[in-house]
Amino acid sequence: MTRIILSGCMGKMGRVVHSLVDSDPAYEIAAGVDIASSTSGFTFPVYPSITVCEMPADAVIDFSGISSIPGLLEFGVKRQVPLVICTTGLTDGMKSDVLEASGEVAIFQSANMSLGINLIENMVKKAAKLLYGSHFDIEIIEKHHNQKIDAPSGTALLLADSINGALGGQLEYVYNRNEVRRKRSRNELGLHSLRGGTIVGDHSVVFAGIDETIELSHTALSKEIFAVGAIKAAAFIKDKGPGMYTMQDLIEEL
């Protein structure tokens, strides 16, 4: 059994994780953490801060907010409990702190916890290597609900960075073409964002060549897919030594 401390247990994603864990005997939530530390509706203790949590656990799943990251890292290192960091939007300083902490405790982090998106990441890297040299242009289109603040999405940047890395970093990211009137350059990688309605997450990578177009797409129909990935990550990382781990590491072990 994998015993989990769920940080951000009262948020939308925290409640989805809670529901999935309750229906799977291979997992158990040992404790929850949330700034609104009401225990109503929970069968486990809920703490206002992870730094005061005393329950033993195999891993922490964090779906809280960036303000919780310092305490989360302190807890993981001090208690030697592996961390699954699902919170996005970390500052450069926080990313450095996460990397430093991974030298002392196992940390799992991914821009997107969906297994499907990470399989797409593998596919677009291979496609980019094969197609870019044949004069295919590459564009990324992402769509999300109208409450999302950041653009482009972290997942769009994940896909862009994977493509660019596969091509030796020769691509230039272009986010807004209306500021400059010119033809598309050969080394552009366009990123386009759409915000509307209740779209959970939709990402497409378009390879546009001469007389043919190839499109690799992923559509998230609910937030449950991200919770499933986080739970699998907790089971994967619980016995790992210090280091940074990603969904690609998990996929290779499946």
Residue, then its C-alpha position, 0 to 999 in steps of 0.5 A: m500500500t502507498r500512503i499519501i499526504l495530500s497537499g491542497c486536499m480541499g482544492k478541485m484537484g485534491r478532491v479528485v485525488h481523494s475520490l480516486v484513492d478512496s476507491d483503490p485499496a492499493y492507496e491510502i491518504a494518511a493526511g491532508v494539508d490545506i490552509a482551510s483546515s476544516t476536517s468536514g467530509f474527510t476521514f483523515p487528519v487535515y493540517p493547515s501547513i505541511t510543516v506541522c504534519e506528523m503522519p508517516a507517509d510514503a509520498v506527498i502529492d502536492f496540488s496546492g499553490i506556489s506559496s506552499i513550495p518552500g514548506l513542502l521542500e523543507f518537509g520532504v528533505k527533513r522527513q525524507v518523504p518523496l514529493v510529487i509536485c503537481t503545482t505549476g507556475l513556479t518562479d525561477g527561484m523556486k525551480s532552483d530550490v526544487l532542483e537543490a532539494s532533489g539532491e537530498v530527497a526524491i522529487f517527481q515533477s512534470a508540467n503535465m501529469s497526464l500519461g497521454i500528454n507525455l506519450i505525445e511528448n515522445m511522439v513529437k520529438k521523433a516526428a520533429k527529427l524526421l520531418y523538420g529536415s524535410h521542410f515541415d513547419i511546426e506550430i502548437i495550438e493550446k486551448h483551455h477554459n476561460q479562467k486560466i491565467d497563464a498563456p501559453s500553457g505549461t504543457a504547450l511549453l513542455l511540448a515546444d521545449s521537447i521539440n526544440g531540444a530534439l532539433g538542437g535548440q535551433l527554433e525561435y518561439v513566436y507567440n504573437r505574429n500581429e506585431v510584425r508583418r513578415k513571412r514565417s521564418r524557417n526556424e519559427l515555432g509558433l505557439h497559439s493560445l485559445r481561452g474559452g468556456t470550460i475546456v479542460g485542456d486541448h493541445s495540438v502539434v501541427f507539422a505543415g509540409i508541402d502538400e501534406t499536414i500531420e497533426l498530433s493532438h491530445t484532449a483532456l475531458s476531465k481533471e481525473i487524468f491528471a489525478v491518475g498520473a499523480i497517484k501513479a507517480a506517488a507509487f513510482i517514487k516512494d522507494k526511489g533515492p534522491g534525484m529529479y524524476t519525470m513522467q518520462d521516467l515513469i513511462e519507461e518503467l511501465 
